[in-house]
Amino acid sequence: MTSRKTAGSKPLEVDLIKGRIYSWCSCGLSFKQPFCDGEHMGTGIKPKVFKAEKSGPQHLCMCKQTNNSPFCDGTHNTKK
């Protein structure tokens, strides 16, 4: 299994639409961050598929180390 790649050092604010299904890139390889574009194929890492619970801006994790995927939990502040 390939290790996750950090796609950024801070969360990315994105507008989500309630009820819509999204695929969050958990490997860090996608060129369409923070969403999956299939670059994970062959890595053994799968995207996090989720349904937005509300519409509006949300902060999605870019360091790929969150314990609350796909949402930022501040883990990027603890990694040096």
VMD Tcl script that builds the backbone (N, CA, C; Angstrom):
set m [mol new atoms 240]
animate dup $m
set s [atomselect $m all]
$s set {name element resname resid chain x y z} {
  {N N MET 1 A 0.838 -1.188 0.000}
  {CA C MET 1 A 0.000 0.000 0.000}
  {C C MET 1 A 0.878 1.244 0.000}
  {N N THR 2 A 0.546 2.201 -0.814}
  {CA C THR 2 A 1.257 3.461 -0.909}
  {C C THR 2 A 0.852 4.367 0.252}
  {N N SER 3 A 1.779 5.183 0.740}
  {CA C SER 3 A 1.429 6.113 1.822}
  {C C SER 3 A 0.724 7.339 1.247}
  {N N ARG 4 A -0.010 7.999 2.098}
  {CA C ARG 4 A -0.748 9.192 1.691}
  {C C ARG 4 A 0.216 10.342 1.444}
  {N N LYS 5 A -0.122 11.163 0.475}
  {CA C LYS 5 A 0.668 12.344 0.137}
  {C C LYS 5 A -0.076 13.578 0.645}
  {N N THR 6 A 0.634 14.480 1.270}
  {CA C THR 6 A 0.025 15.727 1.723}
  {C C THR 6 A -0.270 16.595 0.513}
  {N N ALA 7 A -1.513 17.063 0.397}
  {CA C ALA 7 A -1.909 17.903 -0.734}
  {C C ALA 7 A -1.913 19.380 -0.358}
  {N N GLY 8 A -1.712 19.685 0.906}
  {CA C GLY 8 A -1.694 21.065 1.367}
  {C C GLY 8 A -1.488 21.118 2.858}
  {N N SER 9 A -1.091 22.274 3.344}
  {CA C SER 9 A -0.812 22.416 4.773}
  {C C SER 9 A -1.972 23.035 5.549}
  {N N LYS 10 A -3.016 23.447 4.833}
  {CA C LYS 10 A -4.196 24.040 5.463}
  {C C LYS 10 A -5.432 23.450 4.810}
  {N N PRO 11 A -6.577 23.477 5.498}
  {CA C PRO 11 A -7.804 22.970 4.884}
  {C C PRO 11 A -8.220 23.854 3.707}
  {N N LEU 12 A -9.034 23.297 2.842}
  {CA C LEU 12 A -9.555 24.040 1.699}
  {C C LEU 12 A -11.056 24.239 1.907}
  {N N GLU 13 A -11.497 25.478 1.824}
  {CA C GLU 13 A -12.924 25.767 1.963}
  {C C GLU 13 A -13.614 25.517 0.628}
  {N N VAL 14 A -14.648 24.682 0.654}
  {CA C VAL 14 A -15.433 24.382 -0.547}
  {C C VAL 14 A -16.909 24.511 -0.216}
  {N N ASP 15 A -17.694 24.890 -1.222}
  {CA C ASP 15 A -19.141 24.969 -1.053}
  {C C ASP 15 A -19.745 23.617 -1.415}
  {N N LEU 16 A -20.400 23.008 -0.446}
  {CA C LEU 16 A -21.062 21.724 -0.665}
  {C C LEU 16 A -22.561 21.950 -0.796}
  {N N ILE 17 A -23.231 21.015 -1.451}
  {CA C ILE 17 A -24.678 21.088 -1.633}
  {C C ILE 17 A -25.316 19.930 -0.872}
  {N N LYS 18 A -26.228 20.258 0.027}
  {CA C LYS 18 A -26.891 19.258 0.863}
  {C C LYS 18 A -27.465 18.135 0.005}
  {N N GLY 19 A -27.188 16.895 0.423}
  {CA C GLY 19 A -27.706 15.727 -0.255}
  {C C GLY 19 A -26.854 15.218 -1.409}
  {N N ARG 20 A -25.907 16.013 -1.868}
  {CA C ARG 20 A -25.041 15.594 -2.976}
  {C C ARG 20 A -23.954 14.660 -2.461}
  {N N ILE 21 A -23.578 13.687 -3.281}
  {CA C ILE 21 A -22.529 12.733 -2.948}
  {C C ILE 21 A -21.199 13.251 -3.494}
  {N N TYR 22 A -20.176 13.220 -2.653}
  {CA C TYR 22 A -18.831 13.669 -3.029}
  {C C TYR 22 A -17.829 12.560 -2.743}
  {N N SER 23 A -16.720 12.572 -3.465}
  {CA C SER 23 A -15.610 11.651 -3.222}
  {C C SER 23 A -14.385 12.480 -2.880}
  {N N TRP 24 A -14.012 12.450 -1.609}
  {CA C TRP 24 A -12.857 13.204 -1.116}
  {C C TRP 24 A -11.587 12.390 -1.335}
  {N N CYS 25 A -10.587 13.002 -1.907}
  {CA C CYS 25 A -9.302 12.344 -2.146}
  {C C CYS 25 A -8.619 12.102 -0.808}
  {N N SER 26 A -8.371 10.839 -0.499}
  {CA C SER 26 A -7.682 10.514 0.752}
  {C C SER 26 A -6.221 10.137 0.527}
  {N N CYS 27 A -5.812 9.990 -0.742}
  {CA C CYS 27 A -4.422 9.605 -1.028}
  {C C CYS 27 A -3.514 10.809 -1.252}
  {N N GLY 28 A -4.092 11.948 -1.635}
  {CA C GLY 28 A -3.308 13.151 -1.891}
  {C C GLY 28 A -2.779 13.269 -3.306}
  {N N LEU 29 A -3.097 12.328 -4.175}
  {CA C LEU 29 A -2.563 12.320 -5.538}
  {C C LEU 29 A -3.449 13.009 -6.576}
  {N N SER 30 A -4.696 13.264 -6.243}
  {CA C SER 30 A -5.641 13.838 -7.204}
  {C C SER 30 A -5.191 15.214 -7.697}
  {N N PHE 31 A -5.442 15.467 -8.968}
  {CA C PHE 31 A -5.178 16.789 -9.550}
  {C C PHE 31 A -6.391 17.699 -9.385}
  {N N LYS 32 A -7.483 17.178 -8.817}
  {CA C LYS 32 A -8.717 17.943 -8.601}
  {C C LYS 32 A -8.988 18.087 -7.114}
  {N N GLN 33 A -7.963 18.310 -6.317}
  {CA C GLN 33 A -8.079 18.432 -4.864}
  {C C GLN 33 A -9.160 19.418 -4.483}
  {N N PRO 34 A -9.911 19.128 -3.450}
  {CA C PRO 34 A -9.780 18.033 -2.514}
  {C C PRO 34 A -10.567 16.787 -2.934}
  {N N PHE 35 A -11.059 16.779 -4.168}
  {CA C PHE 35 A -11.890 15.671 -4.622}
  {C C PHE 35 A -11.094 14.653 -5.439}
  {N N CYS 36 A -11.595 13.445 -5.482}
  {CA C CYS 36 A -10.938 12.331 -6.160}
  {C C CYS 36 A -11.071 12.452 -7.674}
  {N N ASP 37 A -9.989 12.129 -8.384}
  {CA C ASP 37 A -10.026 12.048 -9.840}
  {C C ASP 37 A -9.547 10.685 -10.344}
  {N N GLY 38 A -9.388 9.719 -9.442}
  {CA C GLY 38 A -8.992 8.369 -9.818}
  {C C GLY 38 A -7.509 8.094 -9.774}
  {N N GLU 39 A -6.684 9.079 -9.393}
  {CA C GLU 39 A -5.233 8.894 -9.342}
  {C C GLU 39 A -4.798 7.854 -8.319}
  {N N HIS 40 A -5.692 7.473 -7.415}
  {CA C HIS 40 A -5.363 6.493 -6.378}
  {C C HIS 40 A -5.265 5.063 -6.911}
  {N N MET 41 A -5.717 4.824 -8.122}
  {CA C MET 41 A -5.744 3.463 -8.664}
  {C C MET 41 A -4.383 2.790 -8.507}
  {N N GLY 42 A -4.394 1.600 -7.928}
  {CA C GLY 42 A -3.171 0.837 -7.731}
  {C C GLY 42 A -2.431 1.146 -6.443}
  {N N THR 43 A -2.923 2.107 -5.656}
  {CA C THR 43 A -2.237 2.484 -4.412}
  {C C THR 43 A -2.747 1.709 -3.205}
  {N N GLY 44 A -3.936 1.139 -3.315}
  {CA C GLY 44 A -4.553 0.481 -2.169}
  {C C GLY 44 A -5.304 1.457 -1.276}
  {N N ILE 45 A -5.316 2.721 -1.640}
  {CA C ILE 45 A -6.028 3.757 -0.880}
  {C C ILE 45 A -7.286 4.115 -1.652}
  {N N LYS 46 A -8.414 4.213 -0.950}
  {CA C LYS 46 A -9.683 4.545 -1.594}
  {C C LYS 46 A -10.164 5.908 -1.125}
  {N N PRO 47 A -10.921 6.613 -1.978}
  {CA C PRO 47 A -11.470 7.902 -1.565}
  {C C PRO 47 A -12.549 7.730 -0.498}
  {N N LYS 48 A -12.819 8.781 0.217}
  {CA C LYS 48 A -13.902 8.809 1.210}
  {C C LYS 48 A -15.137 9.353 0.493}
  {N N VAL 49 A -16.120 8.504 0.298}
  {CA C VAL 49 A -17.371 8.920 -0.336}
  {C C VAL 49 A -18.325 9.350 0.770}
  {N N PHE 50 A -18.890 10.553 0.615}
  {CA C PHE 50 A -19.784 11.068 1.655}
  {C C PHE 50 A -20.913 11.885 1.043}
  {N N LYS 51 A -22.007 11.987 1.801}
  {CA C LYS 51 A -23.151 12.802 1.409}
  {C C LYS 51 A -23.137 14.061 2.266}
  {N N ALA 52 A -23.195 15.217 1.617}
  {CA C ALA 52 A -23.190 16.485 2.349}
  {C C ALA 52 A -24.452 16.594 3.207}
  {N N GLU 53 A -24.258 16.888 4.476}
  {CA C GLU 53 A -25.382 16.998 5.400}
  {C C GLU 53 A -26.018 18.380 5.395}
  {N N LYS 54 A -25.289 19.363 4.867}
  {CA C LYS 54 A -25.828 20.721 4.756}
  {C C LYS 54 A -25.153 21.441 3.607}
  {N N SER 55 A -25.826 22.456 3.089}
  {CA C SER 55 A -25.258 23.273 2.029}
  {C C SER 55 A -24.433 24.400 2.633}
  {N N GLY 56 A -23.402 24.798 1.901}
  {CA C GLY 56 A -22.594 25.924 2.337}
  {C C GLY 56 A -21.131 25.563 2.440}
  {N N PRO 57 A -20.338 26.523 2.900}
  {CA C PRO 57 A -18.895 26.302 2.967}
  {C C PRO 57 A -18.503 25.306 4.057}
  {N N GLN 58 A -17.584 24.421 3.708}
  {CA C GLN 58 A -17.021 23.438 4.637}
  {C C GLN 58 A -15.516 23.397 4.417}
  {N N HIS 59 A -14.778 23.076 5.453}
  {CA C HIS 59 A -13.319 22.992 5.358}
  {C C HIS 59 A -12.894 21.533 5.247}
  {N N LEU 60 A -12.421 21.159 4.046}
  {CA C LEU 60 A -11.995 19.784 3.804}
  {C C LEU 60 A -10.488 19.668 4.011}
  {N N CYS 61 A -10.095 18.554 4.582}
  {CA C CYS 61 A -8.701 18.299 4.929}
  {C C CYS 61 A -7.837 18.174 3.680}
  {N N MET 62 A -6.671 18.806 3.707}
  {CA C MET 62 A -5.708 18.697 2.620}
  {C C MET 62 A -4.439 17.979 3.063}
  {N N CYS 63 A -4.204 17.872 4.387}
  {CA C CYS 63 A -3.002 17.168 4.854}
  {C C CYS 63 A -3.205 15.658 4.827}
  {N N LYS 64 A -4.468 15.232 4.710}
  {CA C LYS 64 A -4.852 13.818 4.599}
  {C C LYS 64 A -4.594 13.031 5.880}
  {N N GLN 65 A -4.440 13.714 7.008}
  {CA C GLN 65 A -4.180 13.061 8.289}
  {C C GLN 65 A -5.331 13.218 9.283}
  {N N THR 66 A -6.415 13.865 8.878}
  {CA C THR 66 A -7.547 14.107 9.761}
  {C C THR 66 A -8.133 12.808 10.325}
  {N N ASN 67 A -8.668 12.890 11.510}
  {CA C ASN 67 A -9.387 11.768 12.117}
  {C C ASN 67 A -10.891 11.927 11.918}
  {N N ASN 68 A -11.278 12.937 11.137}
  {CA C ASN 68 A -12.687 13.230 10.880}
  {C C ASN 68 A -12.908 13.418 9.373}
  {N N SER 69 A -12.338 12.516 8.576}
  {CA C SER 69 A -12.395 12.686 7.126}
  {C C SER 69 A -13.838 12.752 6.627}
  {N N PRO 70 A -14.089 13.635 5.695}
  {CA C PRO 70 A -13.166 14.435 4.906}
  {C C PRO 70 A -12.874 15.813 5.503}
  {N N PHE 71 A -13.418 16.070 6.671}
  {CA C PHE 71 A -13.337 17.409 7.248}
  {C C PHE 71 A -12.050 17.621 8.050}
  {N N CYS 72 A -11.571 18.832 8.015}
  {CA C CYS 72 A -10.369 19.197 8.772}
  {C C CYS 72 A -10.668 19.129 10.265}
  {N N ASP 73 A -9.751 18.525 11.027}
  {CA C ASP 73 A -9.892 18.485 12.479}
  {C C ASP 73 A -8.720 19.200 13.165}
  {N N GLY 74 A -7.909 19.903 12.391}
  {CA C GLY 74 A -6.784 20.651 12.951}
  {C C GLY 74 A -5.501 19.857 13.064}
  {N N THR 75 A -5.494 18.616 12.608}
  {CA C THR 75 A -4.308 17.772 12.702}
  {C C THR 75 A -3.087 18.424 12.046}
  {N N HIS 76 A -3.335 19.202 10.985}
  {CA C HIS 76 A -2.217 19.859 10.279}
  {C C HIS 76 A -1.423 20.782 11.213}
  {N N ASN 77 A -2.058 21.236 12.284}
  {CA C ASN 77 A -1.376 22.118 13.246}
  {C C ASN 77 A -0.445 21.341 14.181}
  {N N THR 78 A -0.601 20.015 14.250}
  {CA C THR 78 A 0.198 19.217 15.166}
  {C C THR 78 A 1.347 18.481 14.474}
  {N N LYS 79 A 1.338 18.471 13.146}
  {CA C LYS 79 A 2.385 17.776 12.391}
  {C C LYS 79 A 3.498 18.749 12.036}
  {N N LYS 80 A 4.703 18.364 12.304}
  {CA C LYS 80 A 5.855 19.232 11.977}
  {C C LYS 80 A 6.711 18.569 10.947}
}
mol reanalyze $m
mol bondsrecalc $m
mol representation Tube
mol addrep $m
